[in-house]
Amino acid sequence: MPLSPQAPTPLSPSLHLLVMELAEGEDLEDRLEPGALSFEADQEYSARISR
């Protein structure tokens, strides 16, 4: 019998999910190859990731 998804309640265990997105573009590894990011670039990437 398959399990049906249920929202966690105070009496049930927590439900943990991992959601990922495949985005086209330059890999972070490739971007860091020439050297460390500038402070401005670091702030820009951080702002994009937090949205």
C-alpha positions as CSV (number, residue, x, y, z in Angstrom):
1,M,0.0,0.0,0.0
2,P,1.6,3.3,-1.1
3,L,2.0,6.0,1.5
4,S,0.0,9.2,1.0
5,P,1.7,12.5,1.6
6,Q,0.6,14.3,4.7
7,A,1.5,17.7,6.1
8,P,3.4,17.4,9.4
9,T,1.4,18.0,12.6
10,P,2.6,18.6,16.1
11,L,2.3,14.9,16.8
12,S,4.0,13.6,13.6
13,P,7.7,13.8,12.5
14,S,8.9,16.7,10.5
15,L,8.9,16.5,6.7
16,H,12.2,17.4,5.0
17,L,12.5,18.2,1.3
18,L,15.4,19.1,-0.9
19,V,14.5,21.1,-4.1
20,M,17.0,21.8,-6.8
21,E,17.0,23.6,-10.1
22,L,19.1,23.0,-13.2
23,A,20.1,26.4,-14.6
24,E,22.0,27.0,-17.7
25,G,25.1,29.2,-17.6
26,E,28.6,29.3,-16.3
27,D,29.6,26.9,-13.5
28,L,30.9,28.5,-10.3
29,E,34.0,26.3,-10.6
30,D,34.7,27.8,-14.1
31,R,33.9,31.3,-12.8
32,L,36.4,30.9,-9.9
33,E,39.2,29.4,-12.0
34,P,40.9,32.8,-12.8
35,G,40.9,33.8,-9.2
36,A,38.7,35.0,-6.3
37,L,35.6,37.0,-6.9
38,S,35.8,40.7,-6.3
39,F,33.8,42.1,-3.3
40,E,31.2,43.6,-5.7
41,A,30.8,40.3,-7.7
42,D,30.5,38.4,-4.4
43,Q,27.7,40.8,-3.2
44,E,25.9,40.5,-6.6
45,Y,26.0,36.6,-6.5
46,S,24.9,36.6,-2.9
47,A,21.9,38.8,-3.7
48,R,20.9,36.7,-6.7
49,I,21.1,33.4,-4.6
50,S,19.0,34.9,-1.8
51,R,16.1,35.7,-4.0
